[in-house]
């Protein structure tokens, strides 16, 4: 009986590996982020990693409502023009859902978006409206390394990664480390 199942499990394994390779190839070769004309950016900010308060984030959303922002969110209140990924631990097979522990996948999406924005002659803007949630699932050290890497990519491609940061949710030591990683703190000029 066991020898009859061996060819069947081999075929299934080969199929699953081929499917995984196809999906990765489709992901890495796709250009799905910026699909229409890019409006003039109404916000001045330095390239790199920036942190803003939740209050300032609400103002920023209004100013960037027509810009093709890439956002990782926990809430459904965002402009329609944004390409968003809902960060959740719920196991749904939708393309706009991403697991909070999938930091490498988030990083790959950010890099792809920043490259595409630079190729199209604009600045890529990435927003993380879920830093505390990511910290809960990954720990502070992993999040600090993740943000440091994204900062470097943002500088390389002249983009901006914006973290919405509620200072009450972080320890003082963590805030000091985050400020050292950041390119600047609250250096966004609105209007």
C-alpha positions as CSV (number, residue, x, y, z in Angstrom):
1,X,0.0,0.0,0.0
2,X,2.8,2.4,0.9
3,X,4.6,1.9,-2.4
4,X,1.5,2.8,-4.3
5,X,1.3,6.2,-2.6
6,X,4.9,7.1,-3.2
7,X,4.4,8.0,-6.9
8,X,1.3,10.0,-6.1
9,X,3.0,12.0,-3.3
10,X,6.0,12.6,-5.6
11,X,3.7,14.0,-8.3
12,X,1.8,16.2,-5.8
13,X,5.2,17.5,-4.4
14,X,6.5,18.4,-7.9
15,X,3.2,20.1,-8.7
16,X,3.4,22.2,-5.5
17,X,7.0,23.2,-6.1
18,X,6.2,24.2,-9.7
19,X,3.3,26.2,-8.4
20,X,5.5,28.0,-5.9
21,X,8.1,28.8,-8.5
22,X,5.4,30.1,-10.8
23,X,3.9,32.4,-8.1
24,X,7.3,33.8,-7.1
25,X,8.2,34.5,-10.7
26,X,4.8,36.2,-11.3
27,X,5.4,38.3,-8.2
28,X,9.0,39.3,-9.0
29,X,8.2,40.2,-12.6
30,X,4.9,42.0,-12.1
31,X,4.7,45.8,-12.1
32,X,1.4,46.4,-10.3
33,X,1.9,49.4,-8.2
34,X,1.8,52.5,-10.3
35,X,-0.7,52.1,-13.1
36,X,-1.8,55.6,-13.9
37,X,-0.5,59.2,-14.2
38,X,1.3,60.4,-11.2
39,X,0.1,63.7,-9.8
40,X,2.5,66.4,-8.4
41,X,3.5,65.6,-4.9
42,X,2.0,68.2,-2.5
43,X,4.2,67.2,0.4
44,X,7.9,68.0,1.0
45,X,9.9,65.3,2.8
46,X,13.4,64.0,2.8
47,X,14.2,60.6,1.4
48,X,14.6,57.8,3.9
49,X,12.7,56.7,7.0
50,X,10.4,59.1,8.8
51,X,8.1,58.7,11.8
52,X,4.9,60.7,12.2
53,X,2.2,60.8,14.9
54,X,-1.3,59.4,14.2
55,X,-2.7,62.9,14.2
56,X,-0.2,64.1,11.5
57,X,-1.0,60.9,9.6
58,X,-4.6,61.9,9.2
59,X,-3.5,65.2,7.6
60,X,-1.0,63.4,5.4
61,X,-3.7,61.0,4.1
62,X,-5.7,64.0,2.8
63,X,-2.6,65.5,1.0
64,X,-1.6,62.1,-0.5
65,X,-5.1,61.0,-1.5
66,X,-4.4,61.2,-5.2
67,X,-0.8,59.9,-5.0
68,X,0.0,56.2,-5.6
69,X,1.2,55.4,-2.1
70,X,2.0,51.9,-1.0
71,X,0.6,51.3,2.5
72,X,0.6,48.5,5.0
73,X,-2.5,49.1,7.2
74,X,-4.6,47.7,10.0
75,X,-7.6,49.9,9.3
76,X,-9.8,50.4,6.3
77,X,-9.8,54.2,6.3
78,X,-7.4,55.1,3.4
79,X,-7.7,56.7,0.0
80,X,-8.8,54.6,-3.0
81,X,-5.7,55.5,-5.0
82,X,-3.4,53.8,-2.6
83,X,-2.1,50.3,-3.1
84,X,-2.7,48.7,0.3
85,X,-2.0,45.5,2.0
86,X,-4.1,44.6,5.1
87,X,-1.7,43.2,7.7
88,X,-3.5,40.4,9.6
89,X,-3.0,37.0,11.1
90,X,-6.2,35.7,9.5
91,X,-5.6,33.0,7.0
92,X,-7.3,34.3,3.9
93,X,-6.0,33.7,0.3
94,X,-6.5,37.2,-0.9
95,X,-3.7,39.1,-2.7
96,X,-4.1,42.2,-0.5
97,X,-3.6,40.4,2.8
98,X,-0.2,39.9,4.3
99,X,0.8,38.2,7.5
100,X,2.5,40.3,10.3
101,X,5.4,37.9,10.4
102,X,6.0,38.1,6.6
103,X,8.6,40.9,7.0
104,X,10.7,39.6,4.0
105,X,7.6,39.7,1.8
106,X,6.8,43.2,2.9
107,X,10.4,44.2,2.2
108,X,10.3,42.7,-1.3
109,X,7.1,44.6,-2.0
110,X,8.5,47.9,-0.7
111,X,11.7,47.5,-2.8
112,X,9.7,46.6,-5.9
113,X,7.5,49.7,-5.5
114,X,10.4,52.1,-4.8
115,X,12.3,50.8,-7.9
116,X,9.2,51.2,-10.0
117,X,8.5,54.7,-8.7
118,X,12.1,55.8,-9.5
119,X,11.9,54.3,-13.0
120,X,8.7,56.4,-13.5
121,X,10.4,59.6,-12.4
122,X,8.7,60.0,-9.0
123,X,9.3,59.5,-5.4
124,X,7.9,56.3,-3.9
125,X,6.0,56.8,-0.6
126,X,5.5,53.8,1.7
127,X,3.4,54.0,4.8
128,X,3.3,51.6,7.7
129,X,0.2,52.2,9.8
130,X,0.8,49.1,11.9
131,X,4.2,49.3,13.5
132,X,2.9,48.4,17.0
133,X,1.1,45.3,15.5
134,X,4.3,44.3,13.7
135,X,6.2,44.7,16.9
136,X,3.8,42.5,18.8
137,X,4.3,39.6,16.3
138,X,8.0,40.0,15.5
139,X,9.6,41.7,18.6
140,X,11.3,45.0,18.7
141,X,14.7,43.9,17.5
142,X,13.3,42.4,14.3
143,X,11.3,45.5,13.6
144,X,14.3,47.8,14.1
145,X,16.4,45.7,11.7
146,X,13.5,45.7,9.2
147,X,13.0,49.5,9.3
148,X,16.8,50.0,9.1
149,X,16.9,48.0,5.9
150,X,13.9,49.8,4.4
151,X,15.5,53.1,5.3
152,X,18.5,52.1,3.2
153,X,16.4,51.2,0.2
154,X,14.4,54.4,0.5
155,X,17.6,56.4,0.4
156,X,18.9,54.3,-2.5
157,X,15.7,54.9,-4.6
158,X,15.0,58.5,-3.3
159,X,11.8,57.3,-1.7
160,X,10.2,57.7,1.7
161,X,9.1,55.1,4.2
162,X,6.8,56.6,6.8
163,X,6.0,54.9,10.1
164,X,2.9,56.0,12.0
165,X,4.2,55.9,15.5
166,X,2.2,56.3,18.7
167,X,4.9,57.1,21.3
168,X,2.8,55.8,24.1
169,X,3.0,52.2,22.7
170,X,6.8,52.1,22.8
171,X,9.4,52.0,25.6
172,X,11.7,55.0,25.9
173,X,14.7,52.9,24.9
174,X,12.9,51.7,21.8
175,X,12.0,55.2,20.8
176,X,15.6,56.3,21.1
177,X,16.7,53.4,18.8
178,X,14.0,54.2,16.3
179,X,15.0,57.9,16.2
180,X,18.6,56.9,15.5
181,X,17.5,54.6,12.7
182,X,15.3,57.3,11.2
183,X,16.5,59.7,8.6
184,X,14.5,62.4,10.4
185,X,11.6,62.7,12.8
186,X,8.5,64.7,11.9
187,X,10.3,66.5,9.0
188,X,7.4,66.5,6.7
189,X,6.0,69.8,5.5
190,X,2.3,69.6,4.9
191,X,0.6,71.9,2.4
